[in-house]
Amino acid sequence: MSLTPTYLPVIPRLKRDSMIQVVKKGVRIDGRKLDEYRRISIELNPIPKAEGSATVKLGNTMVMAGVKIELGEPYRDRPKEGVLQVHAEFVPLASPGFEPGPPDENAIETARVIDRCIREPKAVSLDKLVIIPGRRVWIVFNDIYLLDYDGNVVDAGMLASMAALHIARLPRITGIEGDNVVVDKGCRSEPLPLNTSVVTVSIAKIGGYLLVDPVLEEEVVADAKITIGIDRDERIVGIQKTGMSGFTLGELDEVVELAIRKSRELFSVLEKVLKEANTSK
């Protein structure tokens, strides 16, 4: 239900210049340091009927992810693997610039970045989702909805996705007769098999300065933006760069070091929420 935004906020050159002057002092328009994330909150299971779900608020940006698991057939070239599909929607209520319609290139890009960062390190054990090789497997749908838009959708979407995947449970199989698999959807107990967790760290370049977790106004005036996916072993599992400007080799070194360092904070937030959820059971 999203279309290419009909407009984005117009930031006058004077305001951009004033933003850069503030950044030169080591602070941002919202008072944060250059390497500081906005406040992050994670709510688990906002959609009880989903196999797993989570809502993430990153400052004023709000994203919800829901995991749905269904029986299906594997891809012909991957008969011994289950299926993972990631979709994203920028719903109209998230911004005055969004209108009803099919997912636009921004939503598609968000989904592909998150999909790639989950798939590359094999975060989901697709081989363990096979019920009958070549015939029946679990298909995992990870649907991401942008509910309130104030920049940095990817980082919020990745956090919501990982939280939802971690708490997702497979429906119980009650019987197998030939290719017919009988499932009790009312009973979900076995965790979705995961190998690792992944977070993304997005960094905007404005006037030669690097800003972590850019808000919408910062994204609009940014010369470039780069998103780096990091797994729990601090391996880079995906990179996406947008914007007309580039990054020097020195800046890329700084970006990678910054992304790895900030990923530790994101993993800490995610794991704290998951641990509290397990403790309360």
Secondary structure, DSSP 8 states (H G I E B T S, - for coil): -----S------HHHHHHHHHHHTTTB-TTS-BTT----EEEEE-SSTTSSEEEEEEETTEEEEEEEEEEEE---TT-TTS-EEEEEEEE-GGG-TT--SSS--HHHHHHHHHHHHHHHTTT-B-GGGGEEETTTEEEEEEEEEEEEE-SS-HHHHHHHHHHHHHHH-EEEEEEEEETTEEEEEEEEEEEE--BS--EEEEEEEEETTEEEES--HHHHHH-SEEEEEEEETT--EEEEEEESSS---HHHHHHHHHHHHHHHHHHHHHHHHHHHHHHHT-
